């Protein structure tokens, strides 16, 4: 009889998903401050609160997404299936993190362009 490896998949996937989310979030928080400084030059007081709010929203969205993706519809009976499920789930999270990051950069870019247009008029 085959052993169900679904619980093993959960116990491997969840720490990886949360760790990757945490690591990327800390990196974005640390390095994003300079970008926010450029955007909010006139109001330095906004930089740190906005950076913290972005980090909080990032964590809520992505850790929630990690948990949503954790649900496995079919039992996992082989190590081959285990590796496939883990790699596809972690891959989805990494792609999602990248897309969300580029979306946020686009929004901040347009805010910066708008601020520069207002300054030049």
VOBA-1610 file (N, C-alpha, C; in pm, whole numbers, padded with zeros to 5 digits, always signed):
BEGIN
Unk+00085-00118+00000Unk+00000+00000+00000Unk+00089+00124+00000Unk+00052+00223-00079Unk+00129+00347-00090Unk+00103+00437+00030Unk+00210+00505+00072Unk+00198+00601+00181Unk+00164+00738+00122Unk+00069+00806+00186Unk+00030+00940+00142Unk+00137+01039+00188Unk+00200+01106+00094Unk+00308+01201+00122Unk+00259+01347+00125Unk+00129+01366+00128Unk+00073+01501+00124Unk+00118+01584+00244Unk+00117+01526+00362Unk+00159+01599+00482Unk+00307+01635+00473Unk+00388+01547+00418Unk+00530+01578+00397Unk+00543+01695+00300Unk+00463+01695+00195Unk+00466+01806+00098Unk+00431+01937+00168Unk+00328+01936+00253Unk+00290+02057+00326Unk+00404+02104+00417Unk+00465+02010+00485Unk+00569+02047+00582Unk+00697+02096+00513Unk+00717+02065+00388Unk+00831+02118+00312Unk+00791+02250+00245Unk+00674+02252+00184Unk+00630+02368+00106Unk+00608+02492+00192Unk+00539+02477+00303Unk+00503+02592+00384Unk+00625+02671+00433Unk+00727+02607+00492Unk+00845+02685+00533Unk+00918+02749+00415Unk+00925+02681+00303Unk+00992+02739+00185Unk+00914+02861+00137Unk+00783+02849+00124Unk+00701+02961+00077Unk+00708+03081+00168Unk+00699+03058+00299Unk+00704+03169+00395Unk+00844+03230+00398Unk+00948+03146+00395Unk+01084+03200+00396Unk+01113+03285+00273Unk+01077+03235+00155Unk+01102+03311+00033Unk+01026+03444+00037Unk+00902+03441+00083Unk+00824+03564+00095Unk+00891+03661+00191Unk+00936+03611+00306Unk+01002+03695+00406Unk+01131+03754+00350Unk+01213+03671+00289Unk+01344+03715+00238Unk+01328+03821+00129Unk+01238+03797+00035Unk+01215+03894-00072Unk+01158+04023-00014Unk+01065+04011+00081Unk+01005+04130+00143Unk+01108+04216+00214Unk+01198+04154+00289Unk+01302+04229+00358Unk+01395+04297+00259Unk+01427+04230+00152Unk+01513+04288+00049Unk+01445+04407-00017Unk+01318+04393-00051Unk+01244+04503-00113Unk+01231+04620-00017Unk+01207+04591+00110Unk+01194+04696+00211Unk+01324+04774+00226Unk+01432+04702+00235Unk+01563+04766+00253Unk+01604+04848+00131Unk+01591+04790+00015Unk+01638+04856-00107Unk+01535+04950-00168Unk+01410+04936-00131Unk+01306+05021-00187Unk+01302+05160-00126Unk+01365+05178-00012Unk+01364+05308+00055Unk+01424+05417-00035Unk+01532+05385-00101Unk+01595+05485-00190Unk+01502+05526-00303Unk+01430+05431-00355Unk+01334+05460-00462Unk+01222+05550-00410Unk+01174+05522-00290Unk+01070+05605-00231Unk+01121+05745-00199Unk+01248+05757-00163Unk+01306+05889-00138Unk+01300+05975-00264Unk+01326+05915-00376Unk+01321+05989-00501Unk+01179+06034-00533Unk+01082+05950-00503Unk+00943+05982-00534Unk+00887+06088-00439Unk+00918+06076-00311Unk+00861+06164-00211Unk+00964+06263-00157Unk+01034+06328-00246Unk+01138+06423-00207Unk+01083+06536-00121Unk+00966+06584-00152Unk+00910+06698-00081Unk+00861+06660+00059Unk+00834+06535+00083Unk+00778+06496+00211Unk+00851+06373+00265Unk+00965+06397+00326Unk+01050+06289+00380Unk+00977+06207+00487Unk+00881+06268+00556Unk+00810+06197+00663Unk+00726+06082+00610Unk+00692+06084+00482Unk+00608+05979+00424Unk+00686+05853+00388Unk+00816+05865+00372Unk+00895+05753+00317Unk+00887+05628+00404Unk+00921+05638+00531Unk+00922+05519+00616Unk+00783+05461+00640Unk+00680+05544+00668Unk+00547+05484+00684Unk+00497+05416+00556Unk+00521+05475+00440Unk+00477+05412+00316Unk+00554+05283+00292Unk+00683+05283+00318Unk+00764+05162+00301Unk+00713+05050+00393Unk+00678+05084+00517Unk+00626+04984+00611Unk+00488+04934+00568Unk+00405+05024+00519Unk+00273+04982+00470Unk+00285+04890+00349Unk+00376+04924+00259Unk+00400+04837+00143Unk+00448+04699+00186Unk+00537+04694+00286Unk+00587+04566+00336Unk+00475+04485+00401Unk+00393+04551+00480Unk+00281+04482+00546Unk+00184+04426+00443Unk+00147+04507+00346Unk+00058+04459+00241Unk+00119+04345+00162Unk+00248+04356+00135Unk+00321+04252+00063Unk+00314+04120+00140Unk+00343+04126+00271Unk+00339+04003+00352Unk+00199+03944+00358Unk+00098+04027+00379Unk-00039+03976+00387Unk-00080+03908+00257Unk-00054+03973+00147Unk-00092+03919+00017Unk-00017+03789-00013Unk+00112+03789+00006Unk+00191+03674-00037Unk+00187+03557+00059Unk+00184+03582+00189Unk+00170+03468+00282Unk+00031+03407+00266Unk-00069+03491+00245Unk-00203+03438+00216Unk-00204+03353+00091Unk-00133+03400-00011Unk-00124+03324-00136Unk-00051+03191-00115Unk+00052+03191-00033Unk+00123+03067+00000Unk+00026+02967+00062Unk-00058+03014+00154Unk-00153+02924+00218Unk-00261+02876+00121Unk-00308+02963+00034Unk-00409+02923-00064Unk-00354+02815-00157Unk-00230+02833-00201Unk-00169+02734-00290Unk-00136+02602-00220Unk-00135+02604-00089Unk-00097+02484-00014Unk-00200+02372-00030Unk-00323+02405-00057Unk-00428+02303-00066Unk-00397+02209-00183Unk-00387+02083-00152Unk-00358+01981-00252Unk-00484+01899-00273Unk-00534+01897-00396Unk-00660+01829-00426Unk-00645+01676-00428Unk-00532+01629-00477Unk-00511+01485-00489Unk-00401+01440-00393Unk-00413+01321-00340Unk-00306+01272-00252Unk-00176+01251-00331Unk-00065+01263-00263Unk+00067+01244-00324Unk+00120+01110-00272Unk+00147+01018-00366Unk+00188+00884-00326Unk+00333+00852-00361Unk+00393+00929-00451Unk+00532+00900-00489Unk+00619+01023-00468Unk+00748+00999-00454Unk+00841+01110-00439Unk+00848+01194-00568Unk+00825+01129-00678Unk+00818+01201-00805Unk+00704+01303-00802Unk+00587+01260-00759Unk+00473+01352-00745Unk+00504+01461-00644Unk+00570+01425-00536Unk+00605+01522-00432Unk+00693+01632-00489Unk+00795+01595-00564Unk+00885+01694-00623Unk+00811+01779-00725Unk+00726+01718-00805Unk+00648+01795-00904Unk+00557+01897-00837Unk+00487+01855-00734Unk+00394+01945-00665Unk+00471+02058-00599Unk+00581+02024-00529Unk+00660+02127-00461Unk+00720+02226-00559Unk+00776+02175-00669Unk+00839+02266-00764Unk+00737+02356-00833Unk+00620+02301-00864Unk+00519+02386-00929Unk+00465+02490-00832Unk+00444+02455-00707Unk+00392+02551-00608Unk+00494+02660-00578Unk+00618+02621-00557Unk+00723+02721-00530Unk+00744+02808-00655Unk+00738+02748-00772Unk+00751+02824-00896Unk+00640+02926-00913Unk+00518+02887-00881Unk+00405+02980-00889Unk+00427+03096-00793Unk+00474+03067-00674Unk+00498+03175-00577Unk+00607+03269-00628Unk+00716+03215-00680Unk+00825+03300-00729Unk+00779+03387-00847Unk+00705+03329-00938Unk+00653+03407-01051Unk+00557+03516-01001Unk+00472+03481-00907Unk+00378+03578-00852Unk+00450+03692-00782Unk+00552+03659-00702Unk+00630+03762-00634Unk+00693+03858-00734Unk+00748+03803-00840Unk+00809+03886-00944Unk+00708+03975-01012Unk+00592+03922-01045Unk+00487+04002-01111Unk+00437+04113-01019Unk+00413+04081-00894Unk+00367+04182-00799Unk+00473+04290-00782Unk+00597+04250-00777Unk+00707+04347-00762Unk+00711+04442-00882Unk+00702+04389-01001Unk+00706+04475-01119Unk+00580+04562-01130Unk+00467+04512-01086Unk+00346+04594-01082Unk+00365+04712-00986Unk+00417+04683-00867Unk+00442+04790-00769Unk+00542+04892-00823Unk+00647+04845-00887Unk+00745+04937-00945Unk+00680+05025-01052Unk+00591+04967-01130Unk+00522+05045-01233Unk+00436+05153-01171Unk+00363+05119-01068Unk+00279+05219-01000Unk+00366+05330-00943Unk+00475+05294-00877Unk+00564+05396-00820Unk+00630+05480-00929Unk+00660+05419-01040Unk+00718+05492-01153Unk+00621+05599-01202Unk+00494+05561-01218Unk+00396+05658-01266Unk+00369+05768-01163Unk+00374+05734-01034Unk+00362+05836-00930Unk+00480+05933-00940Unk+00600+05878-00960Unk+00720+05961-00973Unk+00710+06052-01095Unk+00665+05998-01208Unk+00648+06080-01329Unk+00548+06192-01308Unk+00441+06160-01240Unk+00339+06262-01213Unk+00397+06371-01123Unk+00473+06331-01020Unk+00536+06429-00931Unk+00634+06518-01007Unk+00711+06460-01098Unk+00807+06538-01175Unk+00735+06634-01270Unk+00624+06590-01326Unk+00547+06677-01415Unk+00491+06796-01337Unk+00441+06771-01218Unk+00387+06878-01134Unk+00497+06976-01094Unk+00615+06926-01064Unk+00727+07012-01024Unk+00773+07104-01137Unk+00764+07058-01259Unk+00814+07134-01373Unk+00712+07235-01427Unk+00590+07231-01376Unk+00489+07326-01426Unk+00481+07449-01339
//
